[in-house]
Amino acid sequence: MSDFSISTEPNSLVTGSCKNLQIDLKPSTAQLNDSRELSAICRHCLEALKALDIVQIDLQGHSVLTDTMLICSGTSSRHVSAIAERMIEALGKLGLKNAQISGEREGQWVLVDLGSVMVHVLQTEARKRYALENLYRCMAAGISEQGD
């Protein structure tokens, strides 16, 4: 993986949202198309944006939906939405243009679909309710709902 760093300017956390995310990376198209590289970039974005309890689950070979699932929490609806929106802005500056986002208006559960990587940003209560980690860990282990 290429060396890169992600930082936020001092005092960038304002009422639950982050501004001015800086990513120092000049990735090639191949890096953005590689699910491991893209998930690493996304994870660093989430860390820089103060996302909480980041979990990464490798689903390669176990799901047709995506290769990697990232799940994290935000402190409020504003923070949840800002995490997803700022991450998409940062990835757009790196040349990724096919990102899909849903749920950002409500800010309870925002899904960012990058194709080979999906990012779920949830408020803590919604994260506990839906227990996505359990679902995706079962998928990663090859366990179906029927117990196969």
N, C-alpha and C positions, 0 to 999 in steps of 0.2 A: 504494500500500500504506500502511496505517496505521503511524504511528510506534509502536514498542514496543521494550522492552528485556528482556533475559533475563539473570539473574545468579544466581550461587550464593553462599551465605554463605561467608565466609573459612574455610579449612580444611575445605571440604565434601568433598574427595576423601579417603575413608577406605577403605583396603584395596580399592581398585579400584571403589568405588561412590560415587555422588554423592547427597547428601541435600539437602533443602530448596531445590529448584529454584523460583525465583520468576520468574513471567512477568508483566510489567506491561503488560497489554493487555486491552482490553474489546472483543473482536471482535464483529461482527455475525454472524448465521447465514450471511449471504452470503459473508463472508470465509472461514469454515470450509468453505463449499461450493465456493469458487473454488480450483482446484488450484494456481495460482501462489501465492496467499496462503498456503494451507495448507503448501505445500512450503517457503516462506520461514520460516514459523513453526517447522516441523519442523527445518529446517537450523539455525536459531538455538538450538533446544533441544539438538541434537546438539553444537553448538559449546560451549554452556554446560556440557554433561555430559562434556566432554573426549573426545569421539569423535575418532578419528584418520582422516586421509586421506579426508575427506568428498567424495564424487563425486555430482553431480546430473545425471541424464540425462532430457531431455525426450522422452517417447514419444508425445505427443499426435498422433493421426492415424496412428500406426504400431502400436498395440497396443490390444487390447480389454481387457487386464488392468488398465491404469492409465494415467494421463497423465504422471506423474513418478515416477522411481525414484531413491531416495537410497540410497547404499551407503557404509558406513563401517566402521571397525574399533574394537575395544576391546582393552585390554591383557591381559585374563584372562576366564575364563568368568563370573566374578562381575561384572566391569565391563560385559561385553557384555549380560548380563541386566539389570543396573541401568540402563544407558542406555535400553533399550527400555521397561522398567517405569516409570522416572521420566518419560520423554517422554509415555507414555500418561496418567500421573497429571496431568501439567501440561496436556495437551490436554483431559482430562476437566474440569478446573477452568475451562477456557475454553468448555465446553459441547459438546465433541465426545464423543459417546457410542457411536459405532458402530465403534470400533477393535477389530480382531482381532489377537491375538498368538499366535505359536507358536514353540517352541524355547527358551523362556526357562528351562526347568529345566536343560537341558544346557549352555546358554550358549556353544555353538560357533558357531551361526548362528541368530539370532533374526529372525523376519520380523514386521513390524508392517504390517498391511493397513488403510489408512485410506480405501480406495475409490479416489479419484483420485490418491492418493499411496501408494506402498509404500516402506517403509524396511527395508533389510537391514543388520543389525549382525552382523559376523562377527569371529572371532578371525583374526589375520593369516594363519595357516597355512590355515585354511578359505577365506579370501578368495583366496589365491593358487591353491589347488586348483581352485576352481569358476570363477574368472575371470569373474564376473558382469558386470563393466564391459564386457568384450569382447562378450558376448552382447547386452546391452542397447544398446550403441553400434551394433552391426550392425542391430538392430531399428530404432533411431532413424534410421539412414541408409537404411532400406528394403531392406536386404540379407537375403535368406532363407537358410536352411541349404542349400537346393538351388542357391544361387548365382543366383537370379532377379534 
